[in-house]
Amino acid sequence: MSTEPGPEPAEDAVDAEDAEPAVDAEDAEPGTPGAAAEGEAPRSEGAEGTAAAAAGDGPAEAGQLSEAEAELLAQRLERERIERRKTEKRGPIEAGGKLSGKAADLLAAVRAVESGERPPRTVFGEPEPAAPRPAPEPVRRPRPVPDGTGGTAAVPPAEAVQAVRGVLAEGGAPEALAPRAAAVLGAGAEELLRTDPWQLLRVTGVRPEQADGFARALLGPDCGPGDERRGRAVTVWLLEQAALAGHTALEMPALTDALARQGVPDPDAAVHAAVAEGEALVFRDALDEPGAPPDEEDGTDGTDGTDEERPARVLIGLERYALAEESLADALARLVNSAPGQDGSGAQWERAAATAQGSAGELVRAAASHGLVLHTGGEAALAEPAALLHAARGLGLRAWAAAHSPLGRDRFAALLRQPERSDGPASPPVATVAGLLSGAEGPGRDAEGSLDLDLLVVLDAPQLDVETAALLTESLPDGARLVLSGDPGVLWSVGPGRVFADLLAARICPQVASRRPDPGPLGELVSGIGVGELNQVQAPGKEVVIVPVRDAGEAVHRTVQLVADSVPRAIGVPAEETQVITPGHGGAAGTRALNAALKERLNPGPGRFGGFDPGDRIVYSPVPGRALPGRVVKADAEGLHLSCAGEAVVVPRERVEGRVRHGWAMTAHQAVGARWPAVVVVLPGDAVQALSRPWVYTAFGRAERHLSVVHGVEQALPRAVAEVPAKPRTTRLPALLAPQVPSAG
């Protein structure tokens, strides 16, 4: 099987109106991702509009090309002039804009992290290679599940912000950090920073070396690397970084090694100090040797010396994740150890299971007699939770499903509305997880505060982090049934934990593996990736097309032509139903660069409101870790008006920059839980280090009818599929479940 012949060098500028289509799905041969043309993509910053002062309603009137370009240039120059004048008048911006040296570096670092241009560096991964690294997907600071309204924490009082601004100025830190520092540190933030300057590390994006400079400016010679305050603060910072990498706790050797790399002279003392101050917790989890019998409940407390001989690991974690994981283990044990409600006789459940086919019947039987059931499978397997929901509601149960994203919710709702289920509910009982927990969607809560349901099916279960999973399981009433359903091959949750994978490994409840394969060439391709094989597939309908590229500039050029011309013409999927997926936001072929080029072709306009115009495709993040695709409707004095999955959202002007991105191109983490008729996966040369089997599986699996792969990573793609599994995460859930659930032992 061959790929499209190597292209001519791409032009620097993407001008799809004048250029002949270099990529045509009608002419390209279908194939399987494999070798492509050589080339390393240079790192550069993508184009992205800056926030403007005035709101605009629509794009500029289209005219002759030269006139449009002249008008666009004039508008950009005017916006830049207005922004310069506003910057000179705006206090916080002025304070940050005129900084230099250490303070300017600190402000730049914080803004880079918050914008997604550069993720917070984790310290528990592999050593950085010498070759250019890709721009990885930004990792967000984990937070509890919000109320679903998009609200934020209370704004700190103006006098508190002003006081913090003063101490930041004394320490040479950018005063623009004052509102965030005051909000994070709470009451008495000014005094706290004066007595313990390293608390500045609690502000997202600040690194130890930058906090060290701030501390030296305030404390002078009284501070040093061995300062106990520094050791405690760096310990907490490292645990936060570990949470960003998905860990709920760290083993003691890993933490002390990381502290030593940060210049802490006595790592053990730093950890002990953090534990003594209540800033971190310590755990000792016994490790059962293979073949060893489970502990007998003999009433001993482990102080007779027998426990000392058993292997154990010492873990250090933050209280919020420790409490969430313990609460989750307790709630899961309650489900496993208690009998579900007696809703319908055994004969009725059996008749319902017999009506369902294959593994769908197995799922119905498992849910009939167990409080917790795990279900695995791909896209086609969604028919089985749908069959369970239909059967349960037919027996009179209050049964609901919850999906990770609005697109996943709507897709499952459409499945419930299929003609063969004409007797199903007019309004399908499916919500998003966030909407279910907040009460904005779903059945609501009963008088005791529990969810008013008998059966809950959670779709996209691998996306549950420990905090969300704890809230969800604690909200279930006694006697309820919980079915966790998902594809174990996709990327794990953005937040810490690997709940679904831990439960599959613990084997504490029935597990039903679907026997429904995803159909067609795309299903065959993705199924092979799931077992580490990048197989060649026959794609007579051009379901899979490979487009080799030699550099990032050509990757952007080809992507625009695919979305705007080739896929609509050859496949019949319009541009608005085609999604571009790439490994990261930054870089010459990241989401910023791709979105800028796609906007110029598909919805050009002046971007008078933060770079956005009506009709722009966007991704809205109401809270870190949630990505809602949508479109811009208009902009006015209230803010930017969006339509996300049919729901109207208004984003205030001051929050647009941090919460809204253009959405023609997104990352695989943003795309998980959703599917589109056509997907273009862009793999520039600098994406090699970001590739793994779960990433490729997730990205390729978002396509329903057609997949184009803009391929510039050569043999790194099959190597990633075969050799790069998901990065391990340190969690405590299996150890917490073992003493509570007999089968977990």
ABEGO torsion letter per residue (X at the ends): XBBBBBBBBBBABBBAAABBBABBAAABBBBBBBBBBBEBBBBBBBBBBBBBABBBABBBBBBBAAAAAAAAAAAAAAAAAAAAAAAAABAAAAAAAABBEAAAAAAAAAAAAAAGABBBBBAABBBBBABBBBBBBBBBBBBBBBAGAGBBBBBBBAAAAAAAAAAAAAAGBBAAAAAAAAAAAEBGAAAAAAABAAAAAABBGBBAAAAAAAAAAAAEAABBAABAAAAAAAAAAAAAAAAAAGBABBBAAAAAAAAAAAGBABAAAAAAAAAAAGABBBBBBBBBBBGBBBBBBAGBAGAAGAAAABBBBBBBBBAAAAAAAAAAAAAAAAAAABBBBBBEBAAAAAAAAAABBEAAAAAAAAAAABABBBBBEBAAAAAAAAAAAAAAAAAGBBBBBBBABAAAAAAAAAAAABAAAAABBABBBBBBAAAAAAGABEAEBBAAGBBBBABBBBBGAAABBAAAAAAAAAABBBGBBBBBBEBAABBBBABBEBAAAAAAAAGABBBBBBABBBBEAAAAAAAAAAAGBBBBBBBAAGABBBBBBABAAAAAAAAAAAAAAAAAAAAGBBAAABBBBBABABEAABAAAAAAAAAAAABBBAGABGGBBBGBBBBBBABBGBBBBBBBABBBAAEBBBBBGGBBBBBBAAAAAAABBBAABBBAAAABGBBBABBBBBBBAAAAAABBAAAAAAAAAABAABBBBBBAAEAAAAAAAAABBBBBBBBAAAAAAAAABAAAX
